Amino acid sequence: MSEIAVIGAGAWGTALAIVLGRTGSHHLRLWAHDAEVCANIERFRVNQRFLPGCDVPDSVTVTDDLGKAVASAHIVVGAIPSQHCRQLFERMRRHLHPEIPIVSATKGLEEKTLLRMTEVIAGTLQGANRYTPRIAALSGPSFAQEVACGNPTAITVASTDSDLTLAVQKEFSDTRFRVYSNSDVIGVELGGALKNVVAIAAGICDGLSLGHNSIAGLITRGLAEMTRLVVACGGRAETMAGLAGLGDLVLTCTGSLSRNRSVGVELGRGRELAEILAGMQGKVAEGIFTTMAAAELARARGVEMPITDQVNAILHQNKSPREAIQELMMRSRKSEHA
């Protein structure tokens, strides 16, 4: 039986541990930063804080000891907030041997460096141990609650190492969780990160009661600007038509379980960002951090991303949501495919 360590006991990390643990063919260790969350799962076999109502299989061992979590693992899965990724892998690296595959399941960009998560992980491990780690990125339309409940879900895993993508497909797939392979790591990771920005904008439209037309237009134009940046960064346009692009974008912009969309809804209703964050009880909406990084990355690459710019202005420059929408609607006339 393979041993898999899932680092991060938030909703998504817990859901992945449930998926991997329900077949009984893996030994799972789930690392929780919070000792209280760890004790809660051990006692009740439910993550009541982040994923209530979903049973954690007995095959999943929970620990708050990072070294113990990864020490004998055959695969390490990172399901941690993007802004904590670097420091956690810095803590883990002395426990990791060079052959161990890393699967990044985090959808975001590092705010200060603008790096994708596989870049953060590779740089952290290469710098310390002078080896090139085997890394894959897992992304796609996947609300943790639905995944944990066993609802049919299709996602994608991307790596330049084809043997690794095949191994992840084999270990992660079952009758309710289908994993497709992809070699476009850049496109898969940027798609997973950038869709959160558009989802905040979609939530703002909903909070302003702008109707279904506005959401449809926003999703379509959001996909266009996501694709422009992906291609400028070396990814493939066709990836944005797949699970990590359009699939995840539609889910996050329209689904009531989307944290990023929910943040946007509250902004559209006139609430302040600080107030919204205070009520999230430690849960993370990655788009809040990704928006500024995406706007800076677009400027660095010379890519026009008007939706991202307006969301950034709302989040970080105190711009009125109505004013931002008005500016988007009044932009100069152009071809849809220009």
C-alpha positions in Angstrom: 0.0 0.0 0.0 1.3 3.5 -0.9 1.7 6.1 1.8 0.4 9.5 1.0 0.8 12.7 3.0 -1.7 15.5 2.6 -0.3 18.8 3.9 -3.2 21.1 4.9 -6.4 20.1 6.7 -8.6 22.9 5.3 -11.6 21.9 3.3 -9.7 21.0 0.2 -6.9 19.0 1.9 -9.5 17.1 4.0 -11.6 16.4 0.9 -8.5 14.9 -0.9 -7.7 12.8 2.1 -11.2 11.5 2.1 -11.0 10.6 -1.6 -7.6 8.9 -1.2 -8.7 7.2 2.0 -12.0 5.8 1.0 -10.6 3.1 -1.3 -8.7 1.5 1.5 -5.6 1.1 -0.8 -3.6 3.9 0.8 -2.2 4.8 4.1 -3.0 8.5 4.6 -1.5 11.0 6.9 -3.3 14.4 7.0 -1.3 17.3 8.5 -3.2 20.0 10.3 -1.6 23.3 11.4 -4.1 23.7 14.1 -3.8 21.2 17.0 -7.5 21.7 17.8 -8.5 20.8 14.2 -6.3 17.7 14.5 -7.8 16.6 17.8 -11.3 17.3 16.5 -10.8 15.0 13.5 -9.2 12.3 15.6 -12.1 12.3 18.1 -15.1 12.7 15.8 -13.7 11.6 12.4 -15.1 14.8 10.9 -13.4 18.2 10.3 -16.1 20.2 11.9 -14.3 23.5 11.4 -13.6 23.3 7.6 -15.6 20.4 6.2 -18.6 19.6 8.5 -20.8 16.6 7.7 -18.2 14.6 5.8 -16.8 11.5 7.5 -13.0 11.1 7.4 -12.1 7.4 6.8 -10.3 5.5 9.5 -7.4 4.9 7.1 -6.5 8.6 7.5 -4.2 9.4 10.4 -4.2 13.0 11.5 -1.1 14.7 12.9 0.2 18.2 13.7 3.8 17.0 13.4 5.0 18.0 9.9 8.1 15.8 10.0 6.0 12.8 11.0 3.5 13.5 8.3 6.0 13.3 5.4 8.8 11.1 6.8 7.9 7.8 5.0 5.5 9.1 2.4 5.6 7.9 -1.2 3.7 11.0 -2.4 3.3 14.4 -0.7 0.2 16.5 -1.6 0.3 20.2 -0.8 -3.2 21.6 -0.1 -2.2 24.8 1.7 -2.9 28.5 1.2 -0.6 30.0 -1.4 0.9 32.5 0.9 2.1 29.8 3.3 3.4 27.4 0.7 7.1 28.6 0.8 7.6 28.5 4.5 5.9 25.1 4.9 8.1 23.5 2.2 11.1 25.1 3.9 10.1 23.3 7.1 9.5 20.1 5.2 12.5 19.9 3.0 14.9 18.2 5.4 12.4 15.4 5.7 12.0 14.9 2.0 14.2 12.6 -0.1 14.9 13.6 -3.7 12.8 10.9 -5.4 9.5 11.8 -3.6 6.9 13.2 -5.9 5.1 16.4 -4.9 1.5 17.2 -6.0 0.5 20.8 -5.6 -3.2 21.2 -5.1 -3.0 24.9 -4.3 -4.7 27.4 -6.7 -2.9 30.7 -6.3 0.1 32.9 -7.0 2.7 34.0 -4.4 2.0 37.6 -3.8 5.6 39.0 -3.6 7.3 36.9 -6.2 4.3 36.3 -8.6 5.4 32.7 -8.8 3.1 29.7 -9.4 3.1 27.1 -6.6 5.2 24.5 -8.5 7.8 27.2 -9.0 7.7 28.1 -5.3 8.1 24.4 -4.4 10.8 23.7 -6.9 12.8 26.8 -5.9 12.6 26.0 -2.2 13.7 22.4 -2.6 16.3 23.0 -5.3 17.9 25.8 -3.3 18.4 23.7 -0.2 19.1 20.2 -1.6 20.4 20.9 -5.1 18.1 18.5 -6.8 15.2 18.9 -9.2 12.0 17.7 -7.5 9.3 15.8 -9.4 6.2 18.0 -9.2 2.7 17.9 -10.6 -0.2 20.4 -10.3 -3.7 19.3 -9.5 -6.5 21.6 -10.6 -10.0 21.7 -12.1 -13.7 22.3 -11.1 -13.9 20.8 -7.6 -15.8 22.2 -4.6 -14.4 20.4 -1.5 -17.8 19.7 -0.1 -19.0 17.9 -3.2 -15.8 16.0 -3.7 -15.9 14.8 0.0 -19.6 13.7 -0.4 -18.6 11.6 -3.4 -20.3 13.6 -6.1 -18.8 12.8 -9.6 -15.9 15.1 -10.2 -13.4 15.5 -13.1 -10.1 17.3 -12.6 -6.7 17.4 -14.3 -3.1 16.8 -13.2 -0.3 18.5 -15.1 3.4 17.8 -15.1 6.3 17.7 -17.6 7.0 14.3 -16.1 4.6 11.9 -17.9 5.4 9.1 -15.5 4.3 11.2 -12.6 1.0 12.2 -14.3 0.3 8.6 -14.9 1.2 7.7 -11.3 -1.1 10.5 -9.9 -3.9 9.3 -12.2 -3.6 5.8 -10.9 -3.4 6.7 -7.2 -6.1 9.4 -7.2 -8.7 8.1 -9.5 -11.8 6.1 -8.5 -15.4 5.8 -9.7 -16.3 9.2 -8.4 -13.1 11.1 -8.9 -11.8 11.2 -12.5 -8.3 12.6 -13.2 -7.2 13.6 -16.7 -3.6 14.2 -17.6 -2.0 17.4 -19.1 1.5 18.5 -19.8 0.8 22.2 -19.7 1.7 23.0 -16.1 1.7 26.8 -16.7 -1.8 26.8 -18.1 -3.2 24.5 -15.5 -1.8 26.5 -12.6 -2.6 29.9 -14.0 -6.1 28.8 -14.9 -6.7 27.6 -11.3 -5.4 30.9 -9.9 -6.9 33.4 -12.3 -10.4 32.0 -12.2 -10.7 33.1 -8.6 -10.2 36.8 -9.7 -13.0 36.5 -12.2 -15.2 34.8 -9.6 -14.9 37.8 -7.3 -16.0 40.0 -10.1 -18.9 37.6 -10.8 -19.9 37.8 -7.1 -19.8 41.6 -7.3 -22.2 41.6 -10.2 -24.5 39.3 -8.3 -24.2 41.5 -5.2 -25.2 44.5 -7.3 -28.2 42.6 -8.7 -27.0 43.1 -12.3 -28.6 40.0 -13.7 -27.6 36.9 -15.6 -26.5 38.8 -18.8 -23.7 40.4 -16.9 -22.4 37.2 -15.4 -22.4 35.5 -18.8 -20.5 38.3 -20.4 -18.1 38.5 -17.5 -17.2 34.8 -17.6 -16.6 35.0 -21.4 -14.4 38.1 -21.3 -12.7 36.8 -18.1 -11.8 33.6 -20.0 -10.4 35.7 -22.8 -8.1 37.7 -20.5 -7.0 34.6 -18.6 -6.1 33.0 -21.9 -4.0 36.1 -23.0 -1.9 35.9 -19.8 -1.5 32.1 -19.9 -0.2 32.3 -23.5 2.1 35.2 -22.7 3.6 33.2 -19.8 4.2 30.2 -22.1 1.1 28.1 -21.5 -1.3 26.8 -24.2 -4.6 28.5 -25.1 -6.4 25.1 -25.4 -5.8 24.5 -21.7 -8.1 27.3 -21.0 -10.9 25.5 -22.9 -10.5 22.5 -20.5 -11.1 21.6 -16.9 -8.5 23.9 -15.4 -9.8 26.8 -17.4 -13.4 27.1 -18.5 -14.5 24.2 -16.2 -13.2 25.7 -13.0 -14.1 29.3 -14.1 -17.8 28.4 -14.6 -18.0 26.5 -11.3 -16.3 29.3 -9.3 -18.3 32.1 -10.9 -21.7 30.5 -10.5 -21.6 28.0 -7.6 -22.9 29.1 -4.2 -20.0 27.1 -2.5 -17.4 29.4 -4.0 -15.6 31.5 -1.3 -14.3 33.9 -3.9 -17.7 34.5 -5.4 -19.1 35.0 -1.9 -16.5 37.6 -1.1 -17.5 39.4 -4.3 -21.2 39.2 -3.5 -20.6 40.9 -0.1 -18.4 43.6 -1.8 -21.2 44.3 -4.3 -23.6 44.7 -1.4 -21.4 47.4 0.1 -19.5 45.6 2.8 -15.9 46.4 3.5 -13.2 43.8 2.7 -11.9 43.7 6.3 -15.3 43.1 7.6 -15.9 40.2 5.1 -12.5 38.6 6.0 -13.3 38.8 9.7 -16.4 36.8 9.2 -14.7 33.9 7.3 -13.4 32.2 10.4 -9.9 31.4 9.1 -11.1 30.2 5.7 -9.2 31.5 2.7 -10.4 33.1 -0.5 -7.3 32.8 -2.7 -8.5 35.4 -5.2 -7.9 38.2 -2.7 -4.2 37.5 -2.8 -4.0 36.4 -6.4 -5.7 39.6 -7.8 -2.8 41.9 -7.0 -0.2 39.3 -8.2 -2.1 38.7 -11.4 -2.4 42.4 -12.1 1.4 42.8 -11.6 2.2 39.7 -13.7 0.0 41.1 -16.5 1.8 44.4 -16.5 5.1 42.7 -16.5 4.1 40.6 -19.5 2.4 43.6 -21.3 -1.0 41.9 -21.2 -4.3 43.8 -21.0 -6.5 42.4 -18.2 -9.3 45.0 -17.5 -11.4 42.8 -15.3 -8.4 41.9 -13.1 -7.4 45.5 -12.9 -10.9 46.6 -11.8 -11.1 43.8 -9.2 -7.7 44.8 -7.9 -8.9 48.4 -7.6 -12.0 47.4 -5.6 -10.0 45.1 -3.3 -6.9 47.1 -2.7 -7.6 50.7 -3.7 -11.1 51.2 -2.2 -12.8 51.7 -5.6 -16.6 51.6 -5.7 -17.9 48.3 -7.4 -20.4 50.3 -9.4 -17.8 52.7 -10.7 -15.6 49.7 -11.6 -18.4 48.0 -13.6 -19.2 51.3 -15.3 -15.6 51.7 -16.4 -15.6 48.2 -17.9 -18.7 48.9 -19.8 -17.4 52.2 -21.2 -14.1 50.9 -22.5 -13.2 51.8 -26.1 -15.0 49.7 -28.7 -13.0 46.8 -30.1 -13.3 43.5 -31.9 -14.2 40.5 -29.7 -11.1 38.6 -30.9 -8.6 41.5 -31.0 
